[in-house]
Amino acid sequence: MRIGLVGYAGLGRLLQAPLIASIPGAQLVGVVCGSPTQHAELTRAYPGVVGHPDLGSLIAAGVDSLVIATPLGERPAQVREALRRDLPVVCAAPLASTLAEAEDLVALAERRGVPLCVQQLRRWDSDLLTLARLLREKRLGRVRLFESRLQLTDLAAAGLGTEAGLLLELGSHLVDQALLLFGPVERVYAEAQFPRGDPAREREFFLSLRHRSGEVSHLSGSGLQNCPQRLRVVGERGVYSVDGLDGQAAALRQGRTPRSEKASWGAEEHQRWGWLSVGEERSRVPSERGRWDLFYQGWLAALTQGAPLPVAARETLACQAILAAARESARTGESLAPEAVARVPEASLADTQERARPSHLHVE
């Protein structure tokens, strides 16, 4: 499969290019570079991969699918152009800045019958896969509280911009994980802090989601500080906690890839395993391997074998509706139902949320 990458700054260079180049059956054939410096970096890292000045040039050179990894404000127009040319598209998360934009793109993909997939790589984080295993094994009992954090001080090193605010940049991943684990959300409450004089770009946020099934998710993100605790899940039988982020992004920055590491890719060292606390007893929980590479394997299988998309296009709408409600809640101080801001076409938000439960977690 000939894959073209749009955007080589940030996420494109740090994550997308090395992942694409590591997947059997995939070939990175061209990249849209925004500057001569990016072009030179591409040539050094991937000899033979052609740099292009714009999306039209890349498409004209011949590709089977596109990966959009540009800043959030540029993505909708690029996704729309690809869909109108009937090219399957992977788009970095989130798909768009607003729910309305996301709805329009999903509707366009469905009308034209072109696969559109939002890249929620953190569905394949080591800690989330390990938590899913504990839930399947019923080792925590009924979950009462899910606490999940993404707090970073070096946003550039993580490939993140700040033009759209961290609620979208980080919140899209946190909300997606909560939906996967615990299903549809009934109420959303949010708080956000902004740089002085800039009320449009959150630098810290907190979300409280009440799931229809009874669980509560507390999600937070920050670009101002690091927080050692990544995950804490409180169940009636035990508590599972994890310190530190999944190590796949750091490995990619160090030049290690799924191809170079093979079966050890995504494996966490013993010292980075999480803890299971049951009463006064506390023990390490062996971590599942992080498997971001499975996203692209699933994408190839969907296009060549008719397998389900690794992230269905409509799954992103439930997430974006919750983020839209969160922005409104942070503005008004009120708890809101996602339906209050949603305009999901051809399906109710409840139906869309119900369908946002991919099979690879197998959580019941």
N, C-alpha and C positions, 0 to 999 in steps of 0.2 A: 504494500500500500504506500503510495507516494503522498507524503504529508507535507503541507506547507505551514509555516509558522509566521504569524503576523505579530510583530513586536519582539525585540531582542533586548530591551532594557528590563530590569527588574525580573518579574516572574518568567519571562521568556527565556532569558539567559540562565537564570539560576535553577529553574525547575523544569520548564517544558522541553527545551532542547535536549538536555541529557536524558530525560525519561523517554522521549520519542526515539532517540538514537539507540536506546537499550532494548527496545522491544523487538523480538523476532517477528519477521513478516512486515515490519514497518521500515520506511526509509525517509529520513528528513532530507528533502530535495531542495528546499528554498526557504529563505527567511526575509521578511520585510524589515529592513534596518532603518532606523530613524536618523542616522548620522554616519559620517565617514568613520568615526571612532568605533561605533558598533559594527560596521562592516569589517573593519580590520580585526576586531575581536572575534567575529564569526569565522573569518578566514583562518585565524590561528587555531581556534578550537575545533573547527570542522572543515578541514580541507576538502574541497570538492563540492561543498554545499554553496549554492549560489545566493548572493545577497541581492535583494530587489528594492527599488525605490518606493514602490507602492503596491497596493493589493492587486490592482489590475495587471501589473507586470508579472506578479507571482502566478496569478490564475492563468494568464496567457502562456506561461512556460509549461503548464500542465501539472495538475495535482489531482489526487483522488479525494482528499478531504483537507479541511483547514482547521488550525488551532488559533484562536484569537486570544492573545495575552497582552493586549495594549491597556493603557490606563482606562478606568471605568467609563469616563466620559466619551471615549472614542468607540467603545465596543458595539453599541447598538447599530450604528450606521454600517460598521464593517460586517456584523452578523447579517444585517438585512441585505447587503450587497451579495454576500455569499449565497444566501438562501435564494435570492432572485436568479442566481446563476445555477441553481440546483446542485450546489456543493454541500455535502454534509459538513456540519460545523461543531467543533468543541469550543466552548467559550469559558474562560476563567470565571470564577464566582466572585461577585454576583453577576447575573446576566445584564442588569441595567440599574440605573440610579433610582428608577421609580417603578412601582407596580404596573402602571399603565404601559410603560415602555416594554416591560417584560411580557405582559399579556399580548401586546401587538406582535412581538417577535414569535412567541409560541404559536399564535393564531396563523401567522404567515407560514411557519414551518409546516403546520398541519394542513393548511390549504394546498401547499405545493407538494406535500408528501416527502419532504426532505428531512433527514435526521438532524436534530438539534440536541446537543447534550451539554449541560453545565457541569464543569469539572469540579466536583466536590471531593477533592483528594482526601480530606480528613475523615471521610467514611472508612478509609483504610489505615487510619492511625493505629499504632500498636495498642495504646491505652483503650481506645474505643472497642477494638476487636476483643481485647481481654475482658472488658466489662461485659460485652455481649455474651461471651462464654460463661461468665459467672452467673448472668441472668438466666441463661438456658439451663444451667446446672442448679438453679434455684438456691445458690449459696448465700445470697443476700436476703432472701425472703422478699416480701412486697416492698418495693422502693417507695420511700416517702419524699426524699429530697435528692435532686441531682444538681451538683454544683460543678460548673465547668468554666475555666478561665483561659484566656489567651492574653497575656500581658507582656509587652515587649518594649524595650527602650530603643533598639536600633531597627526602625521600620524599614529602612533602605536595605539592610542586610537580609531582611525577610522578603524582599521583593514587593513591599507594600507602598502605596502612595498615600497621600493624606488629603487629596483634593475632594474626595467624596465623603470623608469622615469614617471613623473606625467602626461605627455601628454597621455600616455596609461591608467594609473590608474584612473585619473580623467576625462581626455578628452573623454574617451569612453562613459561616462554617459552624458556629456554635448552635444556631437555631436549627440548622439542617441536622446536626447530630441529635439534638433533643427530639426532633420529630421522628427520626429513625427509631430511636429507642422507645419512646413513650407515646407516639401517635399524636392525633389532632389536639390543637390548643383552643381552649375556650376563652381565656382572658389573658391580656398582656398589660404589664405595667413596666415602665421604663424611667430611668433617670440618666441624664447625660451632663457632662462637663465640657465646656468649650474654651478655646483660647480666647483671651480678652479681645473683644471687638469683632469676633468672628463666630456668629451663631449658627453657621451652616456645617461646620466640620468638627464632629465630636473627637476629643482626645481621650476620653474615658466614658464608659457607659456601664449600666447595670440593667439587666432584664429579669423580670419574674414572669414565668409562663405557667399557667395552670392548665394541665392536660385534662382532657375529657375523662381519661381513665383514672384520674385522682392524683397522679404524681405532680410534683412541683419542680420546675427547673429554674435555678438561679444561675444566670449567665453573665459574665463580665469580661470586659476588654479594656486595655489601656495601652497608650503609646508613651506613657510618662514614667512607668516603673516596671521592673520585673517582679514576678511573684513566683516563689518556688513551687507552690502547690498548684498543680494543673487540674486535678479532678478529685472530687469527693462525692461518694454516693452512699446515702444513708438508707439502709433497709431494716426491716423488722428483725432480721437475724444477724446482720453484720454490716460493717462499713468498709468500703473499698476506697483507697486513696492513692493517688499517684503524684509524685513531684517531678517537675521537669517536662519539657515538651518532647513529643515523639522525635526521634533522632534522624529521620530521613532527610529533612531539609538541610541539616548540618552536614550530613554525609555528602549530599550533592554539592554543597559549597566547597567541600574538601576534595572534590574530584572523583568521589566514589559513586558508582552507579549500580543499578540492578545487574547490568552485564558484567561489570568487574567483580562484584561481590557474590554473584550467583546465589546459592542457597543460604548464605549468611546475610543477604540484604534484609534490612529492616529488623534484624535481631537486636534486642536490647541487652546490655550487660546486666549481670545479676544485681549490681548496685543500683540500677535504674528501675528494677521491678517495683510494682506497687505493693501495698500492704492490705491485708485483710484482717480486720479487728472483729473478734467475736467475744463479747464480754471482756475479760481481762487478757485474753490470748490474742497475740498479734503475730502474724506470719507473712513471709514474702509470698507473692503470687507470681509464678512464672508468666512472663509476658508473651503474648502472641507476636509473631513477626509483623511489623508494619509492611503494607503491601501496596504502595502507591502505583507500582507497575501494573497491578491488576486492572486499574482503570483503563489504561491503553490496551491491554489485552482484551478487555471487554468491549472496547470501542471497535477494535478490529473484528472481533467475533460478530458484533452486531451488523457491521457493514458487509462482511463476507459470508456469514453463515446464517443470518437472520435471527441471531440471538437478541434478547432484550437489551436495550441500551443500558449502560452501567448507571446512568442517571437520566431518567426520562424527563423530557422537556417540561411537562406539567408539574413535576415534583418541585421545580424551582418556584412555581407560583405560590404554593403554600408558604414557603420560606419568605418570599418577598412580601406577601400580605402581612405576615407577622412583623417584619421589619418596618413596613409602612405604619402599622398600628403602634409600634414602639416609638417611632419618631413623633407621632401625634401624642402619645401618652407622655413622652418627655416634655413636650411643649405645654400640655394642658395640666399635667399632674394627675390625670385620671386613668383608671384601669379600663381598658377597652376590649371589645370582642374583635378579632381580626375581620369578621364579616362587615364591621362598620366602615372599613376602608377598601374592601375587596370588590373587584368587578371581574371575577374569573369567568371567561367566556365558556359556554357550552357545558359547564359543570359547576356545581356549588363548591364553595370553599371546603366544606366538610368532605365532599367526595374527593376533592383534590388532595386534601391532607391524608385521607385514608389510603390513597394510592401512592403516597410518598413513603413507602416502606419497602425498600429493595430487599431482595431475598438473601443477599450475602451475609446479613447479620443473623437471620433466623431467630429473632427474639420474639417470644410470645408473651 
